[in-house]
Amino acid sequence: MCTARRHAARRTQAGVTLIELVLFIVIVGVAVVGILGVMDLTTRNSVDPQLRKQALAIAEGMLDEIEGARFTFCAVNDPAAETAISVADCGVVEAPGIQGGATQRPYDNVNDYVAKDGSAITYTTDVAGNPFSSLANQYAATVSMNSVALNGIAAPNVLHIQVSVAYGDKQQVVLDGYRTRYAPNSIP
C-alpha cells in the first residue's frame, strides 16, 4: 500500500517539466516574432496608398484644370477671336507656351500649359501657388500635349493631354485626357 500512496502523491504533484516549459517559450516566441514581422511590414507599406491617392488627386486636378481651359482658334487678345472659323482667320494664333504675360494658373488657353516649343512642363504648385507636398514627400506634375485625330475629328482640333505625377521613390500616376475644340470662339 505504501507504494500505491507514493504513486498517488506523485500524480497529484505532477507539473510541467523544464523541457516542456522551454519548448512552450520557444514556440510562443516564434509565433510572436512572426506576428510582429507581419505588423511591421503592414505598417511600413500602409503609407503608400495615401501617397498614391494624393498623387492621383493632384493629377485629376491638373487634368480637370487643363481640360476646362479654352481651346480657341485665335489668341484671346485677337480681334478676330470671336468670329474666326479656322486658324487661318486669326491675326494672332495661340501658340504653345504662356501668352499675354500670364504668370499664375489657371491660364487662359489650353496651349499655355506646355512650353513654347511644345515640350512638357513640370509643375510643383497648385493653382494658388502652394507646393504639392506632404510631410515626407514632394510631388511633381508633368504635363504634355500633342495633336491627334479622334473619332473623325481632325488632328489640329483635338489635343491628347497627359498628366504624370511623380512621387515617392520613382513612382508615378499617369492620367490621359482629350480636349476638343468644341467652342473655338468662346472668348469672355
C-alpha positions in Angstrom: 0.0 0.0 0.0 2.8 2.3 0.7 3.9 2.2 -2.9 0.4 2.9 -4.1 0.3 6.0 -1.9 3.6 7.2 -3.3 2.4 6.9 -6.9 -0.8 8.7 -6.0 1.2 11.5 -4.3 3.5 11.8 -7.4 0.4 12.1 -9.7 -1.1 14.9 -7.7 2.2 16.8 -7.6 2.9 16.3 -11.3 3.6 19.6 -13.2 5.4 20.9 -16.2 8.9 19.8 -16.7 11.7 22.2 -17.6 11.9 20.8 -21.2 8.2 21.4 -21.7 8.5 24.9 -20.4 11.4 25.7 -22.7 9.6 24.3 -25.7 6.5 26.4 -24.9 8.6 29.6 -24.6 10.3 28.9 -27.9 7.0 28.1 -29.8 5.3 31.3 -28.4 8.4 33.4 -29.1 8.5 32.2 -32.8 4.8 33.0 -33.1 5.1 36.5 -31.6 8.1 37.3 -33.9 6.1 36.2 -36.9 3.1 38.3 -36.0 5.3 41.4 -35.2 7.0 40.9 -38.6 3.7 41.0 -40.4 2.5 44.0 -38.5 5.8 45.9 -39.2 5.5 45.2 -42.9 1.9 46.3 -43.0 2.6 49.5 -41.1 5.6 50.3 -43.3 3.6 49.9 -46.5 0.4 51.5 -45.3 1.6 54.9 -46.2 2.0 54.1 -49.9 -1.8 54.1 -50.7 -2.1 57.5 -49.1 0.8 58.9 -51.2 -0.8 57.3 -54.3 -4.2 58.8 -53.5 -2.6 62.3 -53.1 -0.7 61.9 -56.4 -3.9 60.8 -58.1 -5.8 63.8 -56.7 -3.1 66.2 -58.0 -3.2 64.5 -61.4 -7.0 64.7 -61.6 -7.0 68.3 -60.5 -4.4 69.3 -63.2 -6.2 67.3 -65.9 -9.5 69.0 -65.0 -7.9 72.4 -64.9 -6.4 71.9 -68.4 -9.5 70.3 -69.9 -11.5 73.2 -68.6 -9.3 75.8 -70.3 -10.3 77.4 -73.6 -9.1 75.8 -76.8 -9.7 78.6 -79.4 -8.5 79.2 -82.9 -7.0 82.6 -82.1 -5.3 84.1 -79.1 -7.7 85.7 -76.6 -6.5 89.2 -77.5 -7.0 88.8 -81.2 -9.8 91.0 -82.7 -11.0 88.0 -84.9 -11.2 85.6 -81.9 -15.0 85.6 -81.6 -15.7 85.2 -85.3 -12.8 83.0 -86.7 -13.8 79.7 -88.2 -10.3 78.4 -88.6 -6.7 79.3 -87.6 -6.3 81.0 -91.0 -8.8 83.7 -89.9 -6.6 84.7 -86.9 -4.2 87.6 -86.8 -2.7 86.2 -83.6 -2.6 82.4 -83.3 -2.5 80.9 -79.8 0.9 79.2 -79.9 2.2 76.8 -77.2 3.5 78.4 -74.1 2.2 81.1 -71.8 0.8 84.0 -73.7 0.0 87.6 -72.7 2.3 87.7 -69.7 0.1 85.3 -67.6 2.1 84.3 -64.5 -0.4 82.3 -62.5 -2.6 79.4 -63.3 -5.2 78.8 -64.5 -4.1 80.1 -67.8 -6.5 81.4 -70.5 -5.8 78.7 -73.1 -5.1 75.0 -73.1 -1.9 75.7 -75.1 -0.4 77.7 -72.2 0.2 74.5 -70.1 3.1 73.4 -72.3 6.4 75.1 -73.2 6.7 77.4 -76.2 8.5 74.6 -78.1 5.6 72.3 -77.3 7.6 70.2 -74.8 6.3 69.1 -71.4 6.3 71.4 -68.3 6.7 70.1 -64.8 4.6 71.9 -62.1 5.2 71.7 -58.4 2.5 74.0 -57.2 -1.3 74.1 -57.3 -3.4 77.0 -58.8 -2.9 79.1 -55.6 0.8 78.7 -55.7 1.0 76.2 -52.8 3.6 73.4 -53.3 2.4 69.8 -54.0 3.9 68.3 -50.9 3.1 66.3 -47.8 5.1 65.8 -44.6 7.6 63.4 -46.2 7.0 63.6 -49.9 7.3 66.1 -52.8 5.1 65.7 -55.8 5.8 67.0 -59.4 3.2 67.0 -62.1 4.4 66.9 -65.7 2.0 68.0 -68.5 2.5 67.1 -72.1 0.2 67.5 -75.1 0.1 66.6 -78.8 -2.4 66.9 -81.6 -4.2 63.7 -82.6 -7.2 62.7 -84.7 -10.1 61.3 -82.7 -13.3 59.7 -83.9 -13.3 61.6 -87.2 -12.2 64.9 -85.7 -9.1 66.2 -87.4 -5.8 66.4 -85.5 -5.5 70.2 -85.1 -8.8 70.2 -83.3 -8.0 67.5 -80.7 -5.3 67.5 -78.1 -4.2 64.4 -76.2 -3.2 65.6 -72.7 -1.1 63.5 -70.4 -0.5 64.4 -66.8 2.1 62.4 -64.9 2.6 63.0 -61.2 5.8 61.6 -59.7 6.0 60.8 -56.0 7.9 58.6 -53.6 10.8 56.5 -54.8 10.4 56.6 -58.6 6.7 56.0 -58.6 4.1 57.9 -60.7 0.5 58.2 -61.6 -0.3 58.9 -65.2 -3.7 60.2 -66.5 -4.7 60.8 -70.1 -7.4 63.0 -71.4 -8.6 64.6 -74.6 -9.6 68.2 -75.3 -11.5 69.0 -78.5 -12.0 72.5 -80.0 -15.8 72.4 -79.5 -16.2 76.1 -78.8 -13.4 77.7 -80.7 -14.9 81.3 -80.4 -15.5 81.2 -76.6 -13.8 84.4 -75.5 -15.1 86.2 -72.4 
